[in-house]
């Protein structure tokens, strides 16, 4: 019956990791999701675990009824864990006045965060740390084979933790929400208590082994330092593995759950294997050096063969959804070393027990040392090794740590010469097998070039928060645009489409505010929106909040001219912080708050799409202030898009949805904005030559075209989301899956891009009637017809229009005075025209320059000049390829004749 303690250990591990998952989510709401706050919360938690083991060391000899003590500990975990889940988000609000004075002092702020996190997590973490040695004491009274006892309890406890992680992320949070999962975790803990209390374990006399238990000998110290080094290596390796694998799989919560479960599952299996070996009287601790050496070799071998693994199992590299092959990839890379890590831990514990003479103290000592080592390993790797050296050299440091583990193990079994030979051999083999240079050449070079043809890597940084890479697209020997990759995700670009919707985050709401002065931008990205803001006159302060200093520093790639760099604008203040935490702490108010965080499917980012977060934005808007927010339809299924729209519209009564570019949409809402805005204020951006040039380049060359971006108002959005539940902090998985990429057009999306319907909705919208200059409402209606072609340009599969033809182009040229749209139809853009101006004097690019000038001349109705360029191109074009040229020539000639006839008639 005593074997039911293994079930107890499993249930305890399940509850512990389910709680830990929830605590880290809730801590992100209270203390921010920055790398600093997340690491400090982890350090506080692991510090609590270590303290729990320390308490057992102090009082373990007095635990005469360990089952009852365990029951009390588990009840403490259940009750305090549940309370923390419920109260932790509110703690962030309560502590805002404490954080506010030090918001821009990272050192002081992080000290306070550490103290707060430790104070909050201290009680349950200490209790969790104490459970394993207490259970070991209970079972050791029945089974004197300490290696078997420790291995089984540790293995089953860690297996329960593995199950808890997967269950929480895959099912429980999704269906029961945060609080429902917390209640279930507490009930599982209580179930463990009930099972444990039913056990009656008789005592075994351990007095003979207790007599030397308090002596800390040289041998004991070596075991403890070896456990410390092994903990450092394993947690440091986990940090590196996670960062490395994120280069191949988007960092969703599911991705992190799979990686963590793989590591924990391997450690659990290692513990169970070690228990089995000890049950067979195999003295595993005599082979710790071999196990540590094997771990070092497996690290080198796994990294060396990873290109083969990747090509075989990660076929859809960089896909937006979860790749099933990723599970096998993670297992091949991480599982072998994780299994050996579990065996090493048990072997170190068994060896220490021989030296200490007491199972409880041995368990507490080895767990304390290993936990403290793990804490230092994660801190050292995340804050020193990764940002200074990067993934590849840091992996070699982990190899060295396993070598150190081998050297530290007491040499009571092996002769010193043999031990030294083993360690030297391991290092030599690791150096031989370790493929230095693979990261830069293969993973940050060739692989990205293959994924994004026509690009070259111009900058790469493995920083605190992500691996960031800048790719450059060249045209005519000149940089044309850049792409920012963070881990495996293409975060942003400076191409025409991205500039259009990102600059509209600023231009659209600024037109609707009479006198905007103070602006807040959350998430800098590649700098497109920031540039639109700094180009705007009249703004007095521009605050930019971003979680990554590396991203901000790398933006020099995009803005090599210091005078044009938005971060150098004297009005700009930068805050390296989590956007939600900044809003929660600051008491400032802004006329405009705009944000373009990563898609909500990325782990932790969903906190920037919930109803509670939108409430924070509303509260930080000044009276009459406006918020614009990114809705990434291209990465969301229809139900997920509805859930975000519902959350936003529950907060902003005057919510509306606007077209940015393709499936990049803009949610707009205000805090009691009043109007209508006078015509001069509304059109001031088109009166500024610098801003007007950018507006023309992104295809919004007239104020009336701004109205044609309208998709739906509050009344319509309320109707289409009537049956949707909003995304809230308690139910983050209402954003279920990333966009599948199906060719089937989601009904909601097809409805939203219907410009005929949108034009009618615009004319009757309360939001438009309230804010839009009355004289521009009717003038904007005709431009919805041309907006269809813009939608087709950026989302061709979503708009049911035939491909552009010369007849369509002729209609645009005759019926409108637009220039950007016909230039697009001709296969060019004003961004390309800027590039062509740089190569005008280069004979090598003369043909490309003439083609560009011909297209621009047609778009600007300068048909005489267009015909001159086309005539010149006739002599340079292969007759077999001249059909398009001749058609364009005839069109230009026809339009010139029409133009001359009209002039003559007038």
N, C-alpha and C positions, 0 to 999 in steps of 0.2 A: 504493500500500500504506500510505502514511502516514495515509490517512484512517481506518485501523483505530484510530487514536488517539481518534477520536470514540466508538467502541465502548468503548475503555478508559475514557474519561471517564464514559460511561453506567454501566458496571459499578462504577466507583469511587463514583459518586453513589448507586447502589443500595445498596452495602455500607455507605456512610457513614450514610445515613438509617435503614437497618434497624438498625444498631448504636445510633444515637442514640435511636431509639424504645425499644430494649431498655434502654439506660443510664438513661433517664428513668424507666422502670418500676422498675428495680432500685434506683435512687437513692431512689425513694419508700419502698421497704422499709427502706433504711438510714438515711435522713435525714428521712423523713416526707413526707407529701403536702400539707403546708401551702403556701400561696401563697409564703411566704418561702423555704422550702427549695427549691421548684420553680424559683423565679426565680433563686436563688443557683446552683443547678445549671446553669441555662441561661446565666447570666453567666459561670460558670467555663468552660463549653464554648466560648462565643463568645470569651472571653478567650484560650483556647488557640488557636482559629483565628487570631485576630489575631497571637498570638505566632509562629505558623508563618509567616505572611506577613512578619513582622519578621525572622525568620531568613533568609528568602530575600533580603530586602533587603540583609542584611549579607553573605551569602555567595553570592548568585546569580551574580555575575560569575565565580566559580570553578567553576561547575557545567559541566564540559566534557562530561560524559556524563549528561545529564538523564534519559534513559530508565532508566538503572541507579539513579539517585537516586530516581526515582519508584517503581521496583520496591521499593527498600528501604523507602520511606515506606509503601507499601501493605502490605507485610509487617508492618511495625510496627503499623499499624492493625488488621490481621487478628488478630495474636497478642495484642496488648494489649487490643483490644476484646473478644475472647473471654474473656480472663482477667478483665476487669472484670465482665462479665455473671455469671461464675461466683462471683466473690469478693465483689462489692459487698454483697449481703444480709448476709453474715457480718461485713462491716466494721461494720455498725451494732451488732451484738452486741459485737464487740471494743472499740468506742469508747464503749459505754454508760457505763463508769466516768468517761470524760472529759466526757461530756455531763451526767452526773447532777448535779454541783454547780451547774450553771448552767441547769438545766431551766426555771426560772421567771424567768430573766434573758434576755429576747428579744434584746437588743442583743449581749451577749457570746455567746450561743448561736449567733446567725446569723453572727457573725464566724468562729467555729470551723467552722460548716457550710461557709462559703465556702472556707476554707482546705482543709478535707478534700475538698470537691468538686473544687477546682482541682488538688489533689495527685493525686487519683485519675484525673481526666480529662485531665490535662495532656499526657501523652505522645501518646495517639492524636489528641487535638484539635490539637496542634501539627502532627502529621504530616498531618492532614486539611487544615489551613490552607495547608500548603506544596505540596500536590499540584497545584492549578490553575496557579500560576505556573511550576512545574517543567514541566508538560505544555505550557504556552504556549511556554516556551523551546525545548522539543523540536520542536514543530510549526513555530515561527517560523523554524527553520533550513531548512525546506522551502518554506514559504509566507510571503512577505514582506508579505502583506495582513493587518496586525495586527487590524483590525476584524473581518475574516472569521474569523481564527483564534480570537480571544478570544470572539466571539459563538458560534461553533459549539461550542467546548470548554465554555464556560460553560452554553450552552443544553442540550447533551447531558448534561452532568454534572448539571444541575438536573432534567432530565427523568428521569434515572436515580434521583435522590433522590425524585421524585414517585412513581415506580413502587415504590421501596423502601418508602415509607410505606404505600401502599395494599396492597402484597403482604403486608407484615408484619401489618397489622391485619385484613385481610380473610381471609387464608388461612394464612400461615405460623405465627403464634402459635397460631392456633386448632387447627391439625392437628399441628404439630411441637413446640409448646410454646416456652417462652423459650429453653431451651438448644439445642433443635434449630434454631430460627431463628438463634441466634448462630453455630452451626456453619456453617449455609448462608451467612450473611453473610460469614463468614471465607473460605469457599470461593469466593464470588463475587469477593472481593478478590484471592484468589490467582489466579483465572482472569484478572483484569485484568492481573496481573503477567506471567502466561505470554504473553498476547497482546502486551503491550508489549515484552517482551524479544525477541520475534521480529521486531521492526521494526528496520531499519537506516536511520537518517536521516543523510544527509550534512550537513556544516556549511555555513552560508552566512556569508561574512565580514561581521561587524557592527561592525568596528572604527571605521568612520567615524561610526557613530551612538553610540558609547560615550564619545566624548570629553567630552561635557557631562552625562553621566548622573548625576553626583553633585551637581550644582548644583541647589539648591532655590530656584527663583525665585518671584516674586510670582504669576506665572501658574500655576505648579505648585501653590502653596498654595491658590489659589482653586479649582482642580479638586479638591483633596483635601477642602477644606471643603464643597464642593458634594456630593461623594460621601458625606461624613459626614452632611450634612443629609438627603440622599436616603435613606440607611440608616435614620436616625431616623424619617423619615416612613413608610417602608414597614413597619418592624417595629412602630411605634406603631399604624399603621393596622391591621395584622394583629391586634394585641391588641384593638383596638376592634371590628373586624369580628367576631371570635370571640365577644366578650361580647354584642354586639348580636344575632347570629344565634342564640345560646343562648336568647334570649327566645322563639324560635319552634320550637325543636327540642331535645328532651332531650339533655343533654351526655354521650352515650355515647362510647366510644372510636371507634366508627364515625363519629360526627358530627365529632369532632375530626380524624380521618383525612381525611374528605372536605374539610373546610375547609382543612387544611394542604396537601393535594394540589392543591386549586384554586389556592391562592396560588403554590405552587412550580411547578405546571404553567404558569400564566400567565407567571411570570418566565422559565421555560425557553423558552416560545414567543417571548417578547420577545427573548431572546438569539439565537435562531435567525433571527428576522425581521431583527434588526440585522445579523447576519452576511450574510444574503442581500442586504440593501441595500448593505453595503460591497462585496460581490462585484460589485455593479452600479455601483460607483464613486459611489454616493450618499454624500455627506459628512454622515453623520447627526449628528455632534457640533455641526454648525452650527445644528441645530434643537433643542438641549436645552431652551432656554427655552420653546419651543412645547410640547415634550413635558411639561415640568413643569407648565406652565399647563393643558394638557389633563388631566393627572392631577388637579389641583385641581378643575377643573370636573366631572370624572367622579365625584369623591367627593360633591360637593354634589348632582349630578343623581341619582346612585344612591340616596342617602338620601331625596331628595325623592319619587322615584317608588316607593319601597319598598312603601308601602301597596297600590299596584296589583299589584306583584309578589306580595306576600303573599296577597292575596285570590284571585289567579289560580292560584298553584301550591301554596300551603300551606293546602289545604282542611281538612285534619285538624289544625288548630292545637293544639299541646299533646298530641298523641297519644303514647301510651307507646312505640310502635314507631317505626322510621325511616320518614320520608316520602320517597318517591322524588322528589317535587317539590322537596325541599330541595336536591338536587344542582343543579338548574337555577336555583333561587333564589340559591344561593351563587355560581354561575358569573356570573349577571347582575350581582350586586353587586360581586364581587371580581376577576373575571377581567380586565376592561378595564384597570383601574389596575395590576394585576400585570403585564400584558403591557407597558405603558408603562414600568413600573419596570425590567423586564429590558432594554428598549431603552436607557433612560437610563443604566444601569450600563455597558453596552458602549460607548455614546457617550462617557461620561466617561472610560472607560479609553482609548479611541482618541484623544481629545483630549489626555489626559495623556501618552500615548506620543509624540505629536508634540513636546510640551514637554520630556520627559525624554530622548528619543532612544534608549530601550532598552525592548524589549518585556517582559522579565522584571521589571525594576524598576517599570515602569508597572503591570503586573498585580498585583505585590505591594503597591505603594502604594495602588492604587485599592481592592483587596480589603481591605487593612488598614483604611483609612479608613472604608469602607462598613460593615465588620463592627463596628468600634468604635461607629460611629453607630447601627447597629442595636441593639447592646447597650444603649446609653444610651436609645434610643427605647423599648425594651420596659420598662426600669426606670422611666423618666419617666412613661410612660403608665399602667403598672400601679400604681405607688405614689404618684403625685402627681395626674395629670390625672383618672383615673377616680374615685378617692375624693373629690377636692375638687370637681371640676366635673361629672362624669358623662360619658356617652357623647357626647351631642350637642355641647356646647362643645368637647370634646376632638377631635371630628372636624374642627371648624373650625381647631383648632390644627394638625392635619395639613395642612389646606389652606394655612395660613400657612407651614409648613415647605417645602412644594413651591414656594411663592412665594420663600422664602429660597434654595432651591436654584437657582431661575432667576436671582436677583440675584448669587449667588456665582460662577456660571460666567463665566470670563474673557470680556471684551467685545472679543475680537479680530475677531469677525465682524460683530456688530451694533454699531451706534452706540449710545452710552449713552442717548440720548433714546428711541430705538426700544425698547431693553431695558426702560427704566423704563415706557414706555407699555404694553408687553405685560404686565408684572407688575401695574400698576394696573388694567388691563382685566380681568385674571383675578380680582383681588380684588373688583372691582365686580360682575362676573357671578356670582361665588360667593356674595356677600352677597345678591344678588337671588334666586338660585335656592335658597339654603339655607333650609329650613323650620324656623326656630327655634320651639320649643314642641311639635313633633311628638311627641317622646318622651313627655312627660308627658300630653299630651292623647290621643294615639292608642294608643301601645304600652303605657303604664303606666296608662291610664285606660279609654277606651272599649273597647279590645280585651279587657281582662280582665273588664270588666263584661258584655260580650257572652258571653264564655266561661263566666263564673260569674254567671248571672242573679241579681238580687236583692242584689248586693254593691256596695259603694263602696270606693274606694281611700282608706285612712286614713293610710298611711305608705309611703314608697318610699325606698330608699337604694341607690345604685350604689357599692358598697364595694370593698374589696380582692379579695374572693373571689367575689362574686356580686352580681347585682342582686336585692335583696330587696324584696318588696312585701307589705304587710299589707292584706287585704280584710276588710271588716266586714259581717256579715249582721245586719240589724235586724228585730226583730219587735215590734209594738205600740209603735213609736217608741223602743225600747231596743236597745242592742247585745246580740245573742243569742250569737253566737260569731264567732271570727276564723279566717282562713285565711292561712297563710304560704306565699307563692310565692317560690321561689328560681330565678331565670332563668325557664325555662318549666315547671318542675316544681312541682306542688302538694305541698309538703313535709309540711305538717302542719296540723291544725285543732284548735280547742277545742270541736268539736261532741261530742255524746254518744258516738258510736262511737269517735272517737279517744281521748277521755278514758278510755273503758272499757279498751281494750287497753294504752294507755300507762301508766295507773296500775297495771294488773295486773303490769307489769314489776317493780314494787316490791312490791305487796301479796302476790303469790303466793310469791315466794322468802322474804320477811320472815316469813311464817307458818311456814315450814319451818325456820327457824333459831332455836335456843334463845335466843340473846342477841346479836343483830347490833349491832355498834358502828360499824364503819368501812365506808363505802359509796363505790363509784366509779361514776359515771354517765358514759358516753361518748356524746356527741352530745346537746346540750340541746334542739334542735328548738324547739318552741313553749312548752315548759316544763311539760307535763302530768306527766311522770314526776318531774321535779325537785320539783314541788309535792307529789306524793304522798310523796316522801322527807322533805321538810321538815315535812310535817304529822305525820310519825311520831315519837312520843316515844321516847326511849331511844337513838337514834342519836347518836353522839358526834362523828363527822366525816363530811362529805359532800363528796367531791371531784367536780367537774364538768369534763370535758374537752370542748372544742369548738374547731373549726378557725376559727370566724368570730366575731370580736368584734362585728361589726355585728348578727348575729343575736341575740346576748345583749343588746345595748343596745336593740334594737327591741322586746324582750319587755316593755318598760314599757307597750306598747299593751295587752297581755293582762292585766298586773297593775298597773293605775294606782294602787292602794293600796300604798304603799311597805311597809307593815307586812305585807302578804300576799305580797309578791314573794319567790319562793324564793331569788333571788340575794342578798337582804339578810339571810338567815338567818345568824347568827353562826357556825354550824357549817360553812358552805359555803366551799370554796376553789375558785376558778375557775382553770383552766389553758387558755390559748389555744394549742392545739397539736393536732397530728394524734394521734388516739387510739392508733394502733399505735405511733408513736414514743414516746408517753408510757409505754405499757406496757413497751416495750423498754428504756427508760432507767431508770424508777423501780425501786427495790428494795423498795417498800412492799407490804404484803399487805392484802387487804380481805375482809370477811365476805360482801359482796355486790358483784358487778360486773354491771351491767346496761347494755345498749347498744341503741340504735335508730338506727343510721346510715342514710343514704339507701339506696335500693335498689341492689343490686350492679351493675346495668346502667349506672349513672352512672360516667363515667370516673374511675378511680383508687379507687373505693369497693370494688371487688372485693377489695382487700387487706384489707378488714375482714370478709371472709367465708371466708377460706381456712383450711385445717387448721392451718397454721403460726400464724396469728393466734389461733385458738382455743387453741392450746398456750400462747401468751403469757398469755391470760386465765387459764387453769388455773394457770400458774406464779405468777400474782399473787394468787390466792385464798389466804386463810389456811386452815389445816387445818379441814375442815368447811364451808368457804365455798361459796356457791352463785352460779351465773351464770345470768342470764336474757337471752335474745337474740331479737331480732325476726327472724321469717321472713316476708317479705312475699309470700305466695302470690299475691296479686292482680297482681304484676308479674313473675311467673316462670312459665315453662313447667314441666311436670311433671318433666322430666329435670334442669332447673336446681335445682328444689326438692330433688330426691333428692341431687344433688351436694353441696348445702350441708348437708343432714341427715347425709349420710355423713361429711363433714368434721368436723362437730360431734361425732357419735357415736364417731368414731375417737379423739377426745380424751377425751370424758367417757363412761366405761363405764356410768354410770347415766342416760344421756340420756333425755329424755322430751319429748313435744310436747303443748302445751296450747292451748286455744282462747282467743283474745283477743276479737276481734270480726270476724265474717265471715271473710275470708281473711288477716287479720292474726293470725299465730300466734306462740306463744312457745316457743322451745327452752329447756329447763332442764337443767342439769347441775351436778355438785358435785365438790369435791375431798375425797372420802372423808367425806361428810356421814354422821353417825350419828344414830340415833333409837331409837324413835319420839319425836317431839316431844311434850312433855306438853300436855295439853288447855289448860291456862291460858296457856302460851306461844303455842300455835297460835291461840287465840281472842282474844288481847290487843287486836288491831286492832278487833274488834267491841265491845270494852269502852271504847274511846276514842270519846267522842261525836263529835269532829270527823272522825275517820277513818271511823267507822261511817256517818256521814251521806254521805260520799263513796262508800263501798261500796254503800250503798243506791241512790244516784243512778246508779251504773254497773251496777246489777242484780245485785250479789253481796251481798245483805243478810244472808245466813246463812253460817256457816263451811262448812256442808255443800255449798253451791253451788260453793265453790272446787274441791271434788273433781270436780264434774260438768264442769269445764273440761278434764279429762283427755281426750287423744285417742289417744295411743299411747306405749308404753314402749320401752325399749332393745331388747328381744327382737323386737318387731314391727317397729320401725324398721330393725333390722338385716336382717330378712327382706325388707322391701319395697325396700331399697336394695342388695340383694346384688349386683346386676349394674351398679350405678352406680359411677363413679369419683369420688372426692372432689375438691372444688375445692382446688387447691394453688397455691402461688406460681408454680410452673413451668408450670402449665396453667390460667391464669385464665379462659380462654374455655370452660371446662366449664359455666360459666353462659352459655348460648348466646344466647338471644333473650329479650326481654321478653314478658310474657304477651300473647297475641294477642287476648284478649277474646272468643274463640270461645264460642258458646253451648253447645258440647259440653262437658260436665263431664269434666275429666280423671279417669281411673279412680282415681288415687291420692287426689285431693281428695274424691271421693265416698266413698271408703273411710274417709278420716280423719274426716269429719263424721258418720259413722254412729254415733249415740249409743248404740244398742243394743249394737253391738260394743264401743264404748268403755267402756260400763259393765262388761261382762264383763272387759275388759282391765284396768280400774282395780282391780277386786276381786282380781285375781291378780298385779298388777304388783309386781316386787321392789322397785322404787323406792318405791311407795306403802306396801308392807308395812314397809319400812325406816324411813320418816320419818313417815307419817301416824299421828295418834292412833288407836289401834285402835277406840275407841268411835265414831269418826266415819266409819270406812270403810263399814260397812253403812248408816249413816244417810245417806251421800252418794248411794247407788245410786238411790233414787227420783228424785233431782233431775236425772238424765240425761234422763228423759222430758221434763222441762220445758226442758232445755237445747236440745232440738230446735227449740223455738219461738224461742229466742234466736238460734240459728244462722239460722233462717228470716228473722228480722228484719234481720240484717246481710248475709246472702248468699242472697237469695230464690231465685236461679236455681240454687243448689247443693243446697238441701234440698227434697226432694220431698214437700211438704206442701200441702194446700189452703189458700187464704187464710184468715186469722183470721175466725171467725164468732162470733156471740153465744153459740152453743152451746159453742164452744171456750172462750170467755171464762168462761162459767158454770162449766165444769169446773175451770178454774184457781181461780176464786173459791171454789168449794165444796170442792175436794180439797186445796187448799194454803192457807197463810197468807201467801204471797208478795204483795208490793204493787207492786214495780217492774214485773214482767211484765204483770199486768193493766193497769197504767197505760199501758204501751207499746201493748198491744192496743187500748186505747181512744184511741190517737193522741196521747198526751201523754207526759211524762217528768218526773222530779223537777228536771231542769235547767229545763224550761219552767215548772214550778211556782215556782221561785225568781224567774223573770222576772215571772210574774203577780203575785207579792207586791209587786213594785215599782210596779205600775200599779193596785193594788187601789182606790186612792182617786180614780182618774181616770175620770170618767163616760163619756168617749169610748170606753173599753175595758171598759165594764161587762159587755157580753155575753160577750166573750172570757174575762173573769175568771170569770163564772158557769159557763161551759162547763168551764173548767179545774177549778173547785172541784167541780163535779158529777162529773167523771171521777175526781178524786182521792178524793172521798168513796166512790165505788163501789170503787176499788182498795183502799181501807183499810177496807172493809166497814162504812162509816158510811152505811147505806142511807137512814135517815130524812133526814139532811142532803142526801143526793144527790137524793131526791125533791123536797125543797124547792127546790133549785136548778133542777131540771128543770121543776117546776111554774111557776117564774118565767119560765123560757125559753119555755114554751109560748105565753105571751102576746106574746113578742117575735119569734117565728119564723113565717115565711111558711108557710101551710098546705101549699103545694106542696112545701115542702122539709122538712116535719116528720116524714116517715116514719122517719128514723133516730132522731129524738128520741123518738118514740112507742115504738119498739122498745126503746130504752134505758130508757125509763120503765117499761115492762112488766117488763123484766128486773130492774130495781132493786126494783120492787114485789114480784115473785116471790121474790127473794132475801131481802127484808125479812120476808116471811111465813115463809119457811123458818127464818130466824134466830130470829124470835119463837117459832116452834113448838119449836125446839130448846131455847130458854131455858125455855119453859113445861114441856117434858118433863123437863128436868134439875131 
